[in-house]
Amino acid sequence: MAKKIMIVDDDPTITKFLNTLFKDNGYETCIASDGKDAISVFEAEKPDLITLDLEMPEEWGPRFYRKISKKKAFNTPVIVISGLPNIKYSIPKAVASFGKPFNSDELMEAVKKVLKKV
């Protein structure tokens, strides 16, 4: 069974690109276009990894992360992908951080490392 990656980003160009990139590399995906919607998507889909934008309308990525990380037994790894500066400090427990624009090969290397898929 393929590992599932949840894409949380309000930019449709980024979500479409990441969706295609991850599917082309053998992963399943689910998408939330805002931190507010992301909680219900996370609970319904139970992803193995989350890619998280920080700045979104309605609810920012850090607020979504704070809410979700308080859930019992939460241990889903998070990779931050954002255009904001100093992103590596926004989610201290993130397994990786990438600025926009990002290198897709480097992102896939991080994803595969986290999900142990070669």
N, C-alpha and C positions, 0 to 999 in steps of 0.2 A: 504494500500500500504506500502510495506516494505521500511524502510529508507535505503539510499545508502551510502556506505563508499568507499572513494577513497583511494587506497593504492599507495603511491609513494615511491618506493624503487628499487634499482638496483640489489638486491640480489634475484635471482629466488627462492631460498629456503625459504626466508622470505615471499616473495609475495605469494607463493603457500600455506604456512602455514597460513598466515593471511586471504587469500581468503577462505580457508576451514573453519577456525575458525569463521569468520564472517557469512558465509553462513549457517554453522551448528547452529548458534544462530539467524537465521531468517532475516539476512540483505542481501541486494543486494550489489554487489561490482563492482568496475571498477579499472583498474590498469594502472599506468604509471611507466615505468622503469627508468625514468630520469626526473629531474626538467624541462628540455627543452620540453619534450613531455607532461608534466603534465598540462601545460596551455591549450592546445587544448583538452585534455581529460576532464579537469575541465569544460571548456565551453560547451562541447558536453553533458556531463553526469549530470552536476549540482548536485553534491553530497551533502549530509547532514552533512558529517564529512570527514576530511582528516587525514590519518595517514601519517606522513612525515619523511623520512630519511633525514639526513643532508648532508652526504658526498656521492655524486654520480658523475659519469663522466658527461661531458658536462655542466651541470648546477646544482649547489648545492641547497639543500633544502631552505636555507635562501634567496637566490636570487629569487627562484621561489615564495616564500612567499611574498617577497617585491613587486614583480610584480603583483601578484594576489590580494594582499591586497589594491592596488591602484585602483582596478576596482570599479566602482560605485556600491554601496549597497553591497559590500562584507561583509559577516558576518558568513562565514562557520567556525565552530570550527576546530581547528587543534590539534592533538595529535602527539608529536614528539617521534619517535622511532629510536634511533641511538646508535652506538657504540662509538661515540666521548665522551670525558669527558666534564663536565660542560654544558650538553645539555639544562638544564633548563633556561639558559641565552640566548640561540641562537634565540629563537622565543619568545619574552617576552609575547605575547598575547596567547601563547599555553595554552589549558585547562589542559593539563597533559604532562608529559615527562617520557619516559621509556628508560633505557639503554638496550643494547643487551648484553647478552641474557635477556629476560624479562619473567615475570610470566604471563601466558596467562589468569589466573583467575583475576589477578589485572587489566590487560588491559581490559578485558571484563566488569569488574565492572566500570571502567572509561567510556568506550564506552556507556554502558547502562545508566549511570548517565547523560552523555551529551545528549544522544538521548531520554532520558526519557522512556526507554523500560525496563520493569521488567520481 
